[in-house]
Amino acid sequence: QVQLVESGGGLVQPGGSLRLSCAASGNIFRFFTMGWYRQAPGKQRELVADITSDGSTNYADAVKGRFTISRDNAKNTMYLQMNSLKPEDTAVYYCNRGLRAARSWPWGQGTQVTVSS
C-alpha cells in the first residue's frame, strides 16, 4: 500500500506564504490524479486543489489565484504553494488520490496550517 507523508505546515500571519509537500512511497504515484485536501475543526474535509498525472490543475474557488499545486513525478512528490494566506485557510492539510478515484490510499498524518496574527 502507498504511504503518504505531508509536511511543510506551520504558523504564519495573514498574507504570508507556505509550501506544503506530499511524499508518496513506491513507484506508482505518477499514474494518478492527486489532490490536496484540508479539514478545519468541526468541518468536513474538502478538496482544495488537484492535479492530473500530466499536470492539469483545478482549484477550489476559495483558493484560486492564491494557491498553486504542482508535482514532481520523478520524486513521487506533490506540492502546494500557498500565498496570501487568510485565517480561513487554517486547517490540517492532507494529500491523497483525487475525488474521482475509486479508492483512496491510506490518509497520512496531515500537516497543520495556522494563519493568525
C-alpha positions as CSV (number, residue, x, y, z in Angstrom):
1,Q,0.0,0.0,0.0
2,V,1.1,3.6,-0.7
3,Q,2.1,5.7,2.3
4,L,1.6,9.4,2.2
5,V,3.5,11.9,4.3
6,E,2.6,15.6,4.4
7,S,5.0,18.3,5.6
8,G,5.6,22.0,5.5
9,G,2.8,23.4,7.6
10,G,3.3,25.9,10.3
11,L,2.1,29.2,11.9
12,V,2.0,32.2,9.6
13,Q,0.5,35.7,9.7
14,P,-2.3,36.7,7.3
15,G,-0.8,37.5,3.9
16,G,2.1,35.1,4.5
17,S,3.1,32.0,2.5
18,L,3.8,28.4,3.0
19,R,4.8,25.5,0.7
20,L,3.5,22.1,1.6
21,S,4.9,18.8,0.4
22,C,3.4,15.4,0.0
23,A,5.7,12.4,-0.4
24,A,4.3,9.1,-1.7
25,S,6.0,5.8,-1.2
26,G,6.6,3.3,-4.1
27,N,6.7,4.0,-7.8
28,I,3.0,4.3,-8.9
29,F,2.4,7.9,-7.8
30,R,3.0,9.2,-11.3
31,F,0.0,7.4,-12.8
32,F,-2.7,9.1,-10.7
33,T,-4.6,12.3,-10.3
34,M,-3.7,13.7,-6.8
35,G,-5.3,16.3,-4.6
36,W,-4.7,18.4,-1.6
37,Y,-7.5,18.4,1.0
38,R,-8.0,20.3,4.2
39,Q,-10.1,19.8,7.3
40,A,-10.8,22.6,9.8
41,P,-12.0,21.8,13.3
42,G,-15.7,20.6,13.2
43,K,-15.9,20.7,9.5
44,Q,-15.8,18.2,6.7
45,R,-12.7,17.5,4.7
46,E,-12.7,19.4,1.5
47,L,-10.7,19.3,-1.7
48,V,-8.5,22.3,-2.2
49,A,-6.8,21.5,-5.5
50,D,-6.0,18.6,-7.7
51,I,-3.5,17.8,-10.4
52,T,-3.5,15.1,-13.1
53,S,-0.7,12.8,-13.9
54,D,0.4,15.1,-16.7
55,G,0.0,18.4,-14.8
56,S,-3.6,19.7,-15.4
57,T,-4.9,21.5,-12.4
58,N,-8.1,22.5,-10.7
59,Y,-8.7,24.7,-7.7
60,A,-11.5,25.3,-5.2
61,D,-12.9,28.8,-5.6
62,A,-11.7,29.8,-2.2
63,V,-8.1,29.4,-3.1
64,K,-8.0,30.3,-6.8
65,G,-5.3,32.9,-7.5
66,R,-3.6,32.2,-4.2
67,F,-2.6,28.5,-4.2
68,T,-0.6,26.6,-6.8
69,I,-0.5,22.8,-6.9
70,S,2.4,21.0,-8.6
71,R,4.1,17.7,-8.8
72,D,7.4,16.1,-9.5
73,N,6.7,12.6,-10.6
74,A,10.3,11.6,-10.7
75,K,10.4,12.3,-6.9
76,N,6.9,10.9,-6.1
77,T,6.2,14.3,-4.6
78,M,3.4,16.8,-4.8
79,Y,3.4,20.4,-3.6
80,L,1.1,23.1,-2.6
81,Q,2.4,26.7,-2.7
82,M,0.1,28.8,-0.6
83,N,0.3,32.6,-0.9
84,S,-1.7,35.4,0.5
85,L,-2.9,33.2,3.3
86,K,-6.1,34.0,5.2
87,P,-7.3,32.9,8.6
88,E,-10.0,30.8,7.0
89,D,-7.2,28.7,5.4
90,T,-6.4,27.4,8.9
91,A,-6.8,23.6,8.7
92,V,-5.0,20.3,8.7
93,Y,-3.9,19.7,5.1
94,Y,-3.8,16.2,3.6
95,C,-2.9,14.7,0.3
96,N,-4.5,11.7,-1.4
97,R,-6.0,10.5,-4.7
98,G,-8.3,12.8,-6.5
99,L,-12.1,12.8,-5.9
100,R,-12.9,10.6,-8.8
101,A,-10.6,7.8,-7.7
102,A,-12.3,4.5,-6.9
103,R,-10.2,4.0,-3.9
104,S,-8.2,6.4,-1.7
105,W,-4.9,5.5,-0.3
106,P,-4.5,5.5,3.5
107,W,-4.5,9.0,4.8
108,G,-1.3,10.4,6.2
109,Q,-0.9,12.4,9.4
110,G,-1.6,15.7,7.6
111,T,0.3,19.0,8.3
112,Q,-1.2,21.8,10.3
113,V,-1.5,25.2,8.8
114,T,-2.4,28.0,11.1
115,V,-3.0,31.6,9.8
116,S,-3.2,34.0,12.6
117,S,-1.9,37.4,13.8
